[in-house]
């Protein structure tokens, strides 16, 4: 019983897509470290220090099916050093070519360059999932371009808005996230191969050429200067980006949850009425569970930024305090962000929008959401703004107190009915008359975003 592996992390059995978890799994890490060790020997071969025959042997055994993660762990149990265990396992399999494995390298040359490969593959997945979500949101923004609803500030009814412009704001925020990620790729997908303290002494007089060859072979950026480790400011930037994106996702899904509240009921997460259960005791419940789930996970992603900052505070040219922490910060941030982006896409692609309820909620405000429109029209007619504001404030307070429709109160106000007749008041209390350039904003945001996706 005690020898069995017990799943403790919810990532093992509840959260995360397999394609994201595969990048950061034990096997994902192992296969990329093998690839880095292979690229090192390849570069030595290119520079004439290793024969083509010996490189071919190393290339053949740099396969996780040959040099297995299990074998590496067996050796690590004795050596208490993960990369030394890796190189011993490779040397076992390489036979006479084993002499050149890890030649001139320090452990972190392998570790950080392999992590860079994990980040590289993660960024590819993030770009793809972000573009998918942006496409979904663009479709909604176009479809709901002119769908009128209440705009709310401070949790209170404000003035009319469209659901399309609400979604367009989200589209443009993700567009900025996409551009941020593209711009930081050259800073975060970076390896290093200059040895124990970053001088390149163990790599010889052609150390910079060797490093460029290795990292070029791996598709990684070449740093200008490093210690034994890649500068953790790079990781901070990426984790910070993930925290930022998770916040946008939570903001969107929090809005969905708020608009699904029973007293609002304007949008809703799709619900399988044939099979899905909302509550073990309240049979009527239809809860936004996917949105709630993703909002909770977003908080974990954001929490990773604090240890990421602390992981940059290494002693001198390096210590090991960052290593254990980074096995959580990088992997968990990426896997959970990938999960919540996918969940947001799923929620939004099946989102139920109740346009009739949106109009019902506007009507329930009895004209109060049009107070600004009437006030500004009074100003256009020649009334000073502060005077117009006071007229509408007085009418609004009277309407709230009496329960009357604001239009009826305004029609009886001498300062207003002396300017507008009944037909003009009808127009001023039409929500469609106070949407400004909402449609143009939606069109522009969608057009810009679609050029990127």
C-alpha positions as semicolon CSV with decimal commas, in nm:
position;residue;x (nm);y (nm);z (nm)
1;X;0,000;0,000;0,000
2;X;0,275;0,245;0,098
3;X;0,451;0,187;-0,234
4;X;0,152;0,296;-0,437
5;X;0,144;0,642;-0,588
6;X;-0,129;0,856;-0,434
7;X;-0,274;1,144;-0,634
8;X;-0,280;1,453;-0,415
9;X;-0,280;1,740;-0,662
10;X;-0,617;1,818;-0,824
11;X;-0,420;1,864;-1,147
12;X;-0,381;1,487;-1,150
13;X;-0,748;1,406;-1,148
14;X;-0,963;1,717;-1,188
15;X;-0,816;2,021;-1,361
16;X;-0,614;2,090;-1,673
17;X;-0,613;1,981;-2,034
18;X;-0,389;1,690;-2,127
19;X;-0,197;1,886;-2,392
20;X;-0,094;2,143;-2,131
21;X;-0,014;1,887;-1,863
22;X;0,197;1,687;-2,109
23;X;0,436;1,981;-2,148
24;X;0,498;2,009;-1,773
25;X;0,475;1,642;-1,676
26;X;0,769;1,438;-1,556
27;X;0,796;1,291;-1,904
28;X;0,767;1,632;-2,066
29;X;1,055;1,764;-1,860
30;X;1,262;1,450;-1,915
31;X;1,220;1,441;-2,293
32;X;1,321;1,807;-2,327
33;X;1,629;1,759;-2,107
34;X;1,732;1,473;-2,334
35;X;1,685;1,703;-2,632
36;X;1,907;1,969;-2,474
37;X;2,181;1,713;-2,398
38;X;2,159;1,596;-2,761
39;X;2,186;1,952;-2,893
40;X;2,499;2,005;-2,681
41;X;2,673;1,705;-2,839
42;X;2,548;1,811;-3,183
43;X;2,710;2,153;-3,137
44;X;3,038;1,992;-3,028
45;X;3,018;1,777;-3,338
46;X;2,967;2,083;-3,556
47;X;3,273;2,241;-3,398
48;X;3,485;1,928;-3,449
49;X;3,524;1,813;-3,091
50;X;3,292;1,510;-3,123
51;X;3,287;1,270;-3,416
52;X;2,980;1,230;-3,632
53;X;2,968;0,861;-3,533
54;X;2,956;0,938;-3,165
55;X;2,699;1,213;-3,217
56;X;2,479;0,968;-3,408
57;X;2,492;0,729;-3,114
58;X;2,398;1,006;-2,870
59;X;2,117;1,122;-3,099
60;X;1,979;0,768;-3,115
61;X;1,972;0,718;-2,739
62;X;1,834;1,066;-2,665
63;X;1,492;0,910;-2,669
64;X;1,270;0,882;-2,359
65;X;1,183;0,531;-2,473
66;X;1,551;0,433;-2,445
67;X;1,677;0,651;-2,162
68;X;1,365;0,638;-1,950
69;X;1,254;0,873;-1,677
70;X;1,220;0,571;-1,450
71;X;1,587;0,481;-1,498
72;X;1,691;0,838;-1,425
73;X;1,491;0,832;-1,103
74;X;1,655;0,506;-0,999
75;X;1,998;0,662;-1,035
76;X;1,887;0,987;-0,870
77;X;1,783;0,788;-0,563
78;X;2,154;0,710;-0,523
79;X;2,322;1,027;-0,650
80;X;2,068;1,273;-0,504
81;X;2,125;1,485;-0,816
82;X;1,875;1,487;-1,101
83;X;2,099;1,599;-1,390
84;X;2,388;1,378;-1,283
85;X;2,141;1,091;-1,287
86;X;2,031;1,191;-1,637
87;X;2,384;1,199;-1,772
88;X;2,471;0,864;-1,610
89;X;2,161;0,705;-1,764
90;X;2,252;0,847;-2,104
91;X;2,612;0,731;-2,073
92;X;2,491;0,380;-1,989
93;X;2,296;0,368;-2,312
94;X;2,559;0,544;-2,524
95;X;2,846;0,308;-2,451
96;X;3,170;0,432;-2,610
97;X;3,002;0,762;-2,702
98;X;2,916;0,830;-2,340
99;X;3,234;1,034;-2,289
100;X;3,093;1,339;-2,467
101;X;2,757;1,357;-2,292
102;X;2,719;1,678;-2,088
103;X;3,062;1,789;-2,212
104;X;3,145;2,135;-2,073
105;X;2,797;2,186;-1,928
106;X;2,668;2,260;-1,583
107;X;2,337;2,121;-1,465
108;X;2,150;2,444;-1,505
109;X;2,256;2,475;-1,867
110;X;2,037;2,171;-1,917
111;X;1,762;2,261;-1,672
112;X;1,701;2,619;-1,783
113;X;1,728;2,540;-2,151
114;X;1,480;2,254;-2,110
115;X;1,245;2,487;-1,920
116;X;1,277;2,732;-2,209
117;X;1,157;2,455;-2,440
118;X;0,860;2,398;-2,209
119;X;0,784;2,769;-2,213
120;X;0,817;2,775;-2,592
121;X;0,562;2,496;-2,634
122;X;0,339;2,653;-2,370
123;X;0,339;2,987;-2,550
124;X;0,241;2,816;-2,875
125;X;-0,056;2,659;-2,697
126;X;-0,146;2,986;-2,527
127;X;-0,144;3,177;-2,854
128;X;-0,372;2,918;-3,009
129;X;-0,620;2,908;-2,720
130;X;-0,628;3,286;-2,689
131;X;-0,705;3,325;-3,058
132;X;-0,984;3,069;-3,030
133;X;-1,141;3,255;-2,739
134;X;-1,103;3,588;-2,917
135;X;-1,280;3,441;-3,220
136;X;-1,567;3,328;-3,001
137;X;-1,595;3,672;-2,843
138;X;-1,577;3,846;-3,181
139;X;-1,870;3,637;-3,302
140;X;-2,075;3,734;-2,996
141;X;-1,985;4,103;-3,029
142;X;-2,103;4,106;-3,391
143;X;-2,418;3,908;-3,316
144;X;-2,510;4,127;-3,018
145;X;-2,382;4,453;-3,171
146;X;-2,716;4,627;-3,128
147;X;-2,861;4,430;-2,837
148;X;-2,968;4,694;-2,586
149;X;-2,930;4,638;-2,215
150;X;-2,875;4,839;-1,899
151;X;-2,526;4,970;-1,839
152;X;-2,445;4,951;-1,469
153;X;-2,206;5,147;-1,250
154;X;-2,163;5,089;-0,876
155;X;-2,401;4,796;-0,920
156;X;-2,679;5,040;-1,012
157;X;-2,860;5,105;-1,338
158;X;-2,677;5,380;-1,529
159;X;-2,762;5,441;-1,896
160;X;-2,827;5,208;-2,191
161;X;-2,542;5,008;-2,340
162;X;-2,529;4,720;-2,584
163;X;-2,417;4,370;-2,500
164;X;-2,203;4,395;-2,812
165;X;-1,991;4,679;-2,677
166;X;-1,954;4,501;-2,344
167;X;-1,808;4,203;-2,529
168;X;-1,601;4,429;-2,757
169;X;-1,424;4,564;-2,448
170;X;-1,326;4,205;-2,362
171;X;-1,217;4,137;-2,718
172;X;-0,983;4,433;-2,716
173;X;-0,841;4,338;-2,376
174;X;-0,750;3,995;-2,507
175;X;-0,605;4,159;-2,816
176;X;-0,366;4,346;-2,587
177;X;-0,280;4,023;-2,405
178;X;-0,205;3,858;-2,739
179;X;0,024;4,141;-2,842
180;X;0,198;4,134;-2,504
181;X;0,270;3,763;-2,538
182;X;0,404;3,802;-2,890
183;X;0,630;4,087;-2,781
184;X;0,774;3,900;-2,483
185;X;0,856;3,575;-2,664
186;X;1,212;3,684;-2,735
187;X;1,261;3,766;-2,367
188;X;1,110;3,455;-2,209
189;X;1,200;3,174;-2,450
190;X;1,569;3,191;-2,361
191;X;1,822;2,920;-2,280
192;X;2,184;2,945;-2,165
193;X;2,504;2,744;-2,200
194;X;2,789;2,928;-2,035
195;X;2,856;2,701;-1,742
196;X;2,875;2,720;-1,365
197;X;2,895;3,099;-1,316
198;X;2,819;3,225;-1,665
199;X;3,176;3,284;-1,786
200;X;3,189;3,005;-2,042
201;X;3,526;2,891;-1,905
202;X;3,438;2,522;-1,927
203;X;3,324;2,564;-2,286
204;X;3,659;2,698;-2,408
205;X;3,753;2,996;-2,616
206;X;3,465;2,936;-2,856
207;X;3,207;2,929;-2,578
208;X;2,982;3,193;-2,732
209;X;2,977;3,012;-3,065
210;X;2,897;2,684;-2,890
211;X;2,610;2,845;-2,698
212;X;2,469;3,001;-3,014
213;X;2,483;2,670;-3,198
214;X;2,306;2,483;-2,917
215;X;2,032;2,737;-2,863
216;X;1,984;2,786;-3,236
217;X;1,939;2,411;-3,278
218;X;1,676;2,418;-3,003
219;X;1,496;2,724;-3,138
220;X;1,574;2,930;-2,828
221;X;1,689;3,288;-2,788
222;X;2,051;3,355;-2,691
223;X;2,104;3,565;-2,375
224;X;2,352;3,850;-2,361
225;X;2,477;3,767;-2,013
226;X;2,377;3,519;-1,743
227;X;2,496;3,379;-1,413
228;X;2,461;3,004;-1,375
229;X;2,090;3,059;-1,437
230;X;1,870;3,241;-1,682
231;X;1,755;3,568;-1,527
232;X;1,432;3,505;-1,341
233;X;1,296;3,843;-1,447
234;X;1,203;3,652;-1,762
235;X;0,990;3,408;-1,566
236;X;0,836;3,693;-1,366
237;X;0,727;3,856;-1,690
238;X;0,560;3,540;-1,816
239;X;0,393;3,448;-1,487
240;X;0,284;3,811;-1,456
241;X;0,130;3,789;-1,801
242;X;-0,054;3,473;-1,700
243;X;-0,181;3,642;-1,385
244;X;-0,303;3,932;-1,598
245;X;-0,485;3,706;-1,844
246;X;-0,641;3,505;-1,563
247;X;-0,778;3,831;-1,425
248;X;-0,941;3,916;-1,757
249;X;-1,096;3,570;-1,775
250;X;-1,229;3,600;-1,422
251;X;-1,363;3,950;-1,493
252;X;-1,559;3,818;-1,791
253;X;-1,695;3,513;-1,613
254;X;-1,774;3,717;-1,303
255;X;-1,986;3,940;-1,528
256;X;-2,161;3,633;-1,667
257;X;-2,230;3,515;-1,311
258;X;-2,365;3,854;-1,211
259;X;-2,587;3,884;-1,517
260;X;-2,718;3,533;-1,447
261;X;-2,838;3,631;-1,100
262;X;-3,207;3,551;-1,063
263;X;-3,308;3,915;-1,028
264;X;-3,117;4,011;-1,345
265;X;-3,131;3,695;-1,561
266;X;-3,003;3,857;-1,880
267;X;-2,745;3,595;-1,978
268;X;-2,681;3,241;-1,861
269;X;-2,429;2,964;-1,882
270;X;-2,576;2,680;-2,086
271;X;-2,748;2,413;-1,876
272;X;-2,836;2,056;-1,977
273;X;-3,196;2,037;-1,858
274;X;-3,212;1,664;-1,936
275;X;-2,923;1,555;-1,714
276;X;-2,752;1,837;-1,527
277;X;-2,818;1,894;-1,158
278;X;-2,782;2,237;-1,000
279;X;-2,822;2,142;-0,636
280;X;-2,853;1,830;-0,426
281;X;-3,151;1,979;-0,245
282;X;-3,284;2,274;-0,452
283;X;-3,414;2,105;-0,762
284;X;-3,479;2,428;-0,948
285;X;-3,119;2,551;-0,943
286;X;-2,930;2,622;-1,266
287;X;-2,589;2,740;-1,149
288;X;-2,301;2,892;-1,354
289;X;-2,068;2,620;-1,234
290;X;-1,809;2,634;-1,511
291;X;-1,772;3,009;-1,472
292;X;-1,742;2,973;-1,096
293;X;-1,486;2,695;-1,134
294;X;-1,271;2,905;-1,367
295;X;-1,295;3,212;-1,142
296;X;-1,164;3,010;-0,850
297;X;-0,872;2,872;-1,053
298;X;-0,784;3,222;-1,175
299;X;-0,710;3,315;-0,815
300;X;-0,452;3,036;-0,795
301;X;-0,284;3,158;-1,113
302;X;-0,255;3,510;-0,972
303;X;-0,112;3,376;-0,648
304;X;0,191;3,240;-0,835
305;X;0,329;3,588;-0,899
306;X;0,455;3,632;-0,540
307;X;0,685;3,325;-0,531
308;X;0,794;3,410;-0,887
309;X;0,934;3,740;-0,763
310;X;1,100;3,568;-0,470
311;X;1,257;3,307;-0,700
312;X;1,460;3,586;-0,863
313;X;1,640;3,657;-0,535
314;X;1,918;3,400;-0,565
315;X;2,247;3,424;-0,375
316;X;2,546;3,537;-0,582
317;X;2,560;3,344;-0,913
318;X;2,288;3,105;-0,795
319;X;2,142;2,893;-0,519
320;X;1,880;2,621;-0,525
321;X;1,597;2,790;-0,337
322;X;1,412;2,862;-0,661
323;X;1,415;2,510;-0,800
324;X;1,143;2,342;-0,596
325;X;0,924;2,651;-0,609
326;X;0,947;2,681;-0,987
327;X;0,819;2,328;-1,032
328;X;0,490;2,475;-0,907
329;X;0,492;2,834;-1,029
330;X;0,559;2,773;-1,397
331;X;0,372;2,447;-1,445
332;X;0,066;2,526;-1,235
333;X;0,027;2,878;-1,373
334;X;0,039;2,753;-1,729
335;X;-0,181;2,446;-1,685
336;X;-0,448;2,630;-1,487
337;X;-0,452;2,932;-1,719
338;X;-0,490;2,699;-2,015
339;X;-0,778;2,531;-1,835
340;X;-0,963;2,852;-1,755
341;X;-0,917;2,994;-2,107
342;X;-1,070;2,676;-2,247
343;X;-1,354;2,693;-1,995
344;X;-1,419;3,059;-2,075
345;X;-1,432;2,971;-2,444
346;X;-1,679;2,691;-2,368
347;X;-1,902;2,914;-2,156
348;X;-1,903;3,200;-2,405
349;X;-1,955;2,984;-2,714
350;X;-2,276;2,845;-2,561
351;X;-2,384;3,158;-2,376
352;X;-2,760;3,214;-2,356
353;X;-2,850;3,580;-2,416
354;X;-3,203;3,683;-2,321
355;X;-3,272;4,002;-2,517
356;X;-3,633;4,021;-2,398
357;X;-3,518;4,013;-2,037
358;X;-3,268;4,287;-2,109
359;X;-3,548;4,511;-2,239
360;X;-3,771;4,410;-1,949
361;X;-3,501;4,524;-1,707
362;X;-3,468;4,856;-1,889
363;X;-3,846;4,903;-1,875
364;X;-3,845;4,819;-1,504
365;X;-3,637;5,130;-1,443
366;X;-3,936;5,342;-1,552
367;X;-3,735;5,577;-1,767
368;X;-3,469;5,665;-1,511
369;X;-3,188;5,533;-1,733
370;X;-3,279;5,806;-1,985
371;X;-3,233;6,097;-1,744
372;X;-2,894;6,180;-1,894
373;X;-3,041;6,190;-2,247
374;X;-3,317;6,433;-2,143
375;X;-3,070;6,650;-1,950
376;X;-2,831;6,679;-2,245
377;X;-3,121;6,757;-2,479
378;X;-3,222;7,042;-2,248
379;X;-2,866;7,171;-2,268
380;X;-2,879;7,150;-2,647
381;X;-3,198;7,357;-2,634
382;X;-3,012;7,637;-2,451
383;X;-3,053;7,557;-2,081
384;X;-2,731;7,578;-1,873
385;X;-2,600;7,233;-1,786
386;X;-2,609;7,272;-1,409
387;X;-2,967;7,394;-1,431
388;X;-3,066;7,106;-1,660
389;X;-2,901;6,860;-1,424
390;X;-3,096;6,996;-1,129
391;X;-3,425;6,978;-1,322
392;X;-3,365;6,611;-1,407
393;X;-3,239;6,532;-1,058
394;X;-3,558;6,675;-0,911
395;X;-3,776;6,486;-1,156
396;X;-3,584;6,164;-1,093
397;X;-3,616;6,190;-0,716
398;X;-3,989;6,253;-0,756
399;X;-4,027;5,953;-0,986
400;X;-3,838;5,731;-0,741
401;X;-4,050;5,849;-0,450
402;X;-4,386;5,816;-0,625
403;X;-4,309;5,511;-0,839
404;X;-4,417;5,701;-1,149
405;X;-4,245;5,675;-1,487
406;X;-3,984;5,949;-1,530
407;X;-4,136;6,044;-1,865
408;X;-4,471;6,115;-1,698
409;X;-4,302;6,329;-1,434
410;X;-4,106;6,516;-1,702
411;X;-4,418;6,573;-1,911
412;X;-4,570;6,758;-1,615
413;X;-4,259;6,965;-1,548
414;X;-4,299;7,313;-1,692
415;X;-3,931;7,364;-1,765
416;X;-3,928;7,043;-1,971
417;X;-4,272;7,049;-2,139
418;X;-4,209;7,406;-2,250
419;X;-3,921;7,270;-2,460
420;X;-4,037;6,923;-2,569
421;X;-4,378;6,805;-2,679
422;X;-4,509;6,454;-2,618
423;X;-4,366;6,304;-2,936
424;X;-4,023;6,450;-2,866
425;X;-4,031;6,313;-2,513
426;X;-4,121;5,969;-2,649
427;X;-3,804;5,980;-2,860
428;X;-3,589;6,102;-2,570
429;X;-3,706;5,808;-2,361
430;X;-3,623;5,555;-2,633
431;X;-3,309;5,361;-2,527
432;X;-3,197;5,332;-2,890
433;X;-3,155;5,710;-2,897
434;X;-2,875;5,706;-2,641
435;X;-2,626;5,444;-2,762
436;X;-2,374;5,687;-2,905
437;X;-2,115;5,524;-3,130
438;X;-2,146;5,180;-2,971
439;X;-2,185;5,009;-3,306
440;X;-1,875;5,171;-3,451
441;X;-1,673;5,074;-3,144
442;X;-1,780;4,711;-3,180
443;X;-1,700;4,708;-3,551
444;X;-1,356;4,859;-3,494
445;X;-1,262;4,631;-3,203
446;X;-1,367;4,320;-3,394
447;X;-1,190;4,430;-3,711
448;X;-0,861;4,490;-3,528
449;X;-0,884;4,163;-3,336
450;X;-0,969;3,949;-3,638
451;X;-0,658;4,071;-3,818
452;X;-0,454;3,907;-3,542
453;X;-0,639;3,578;-3,520
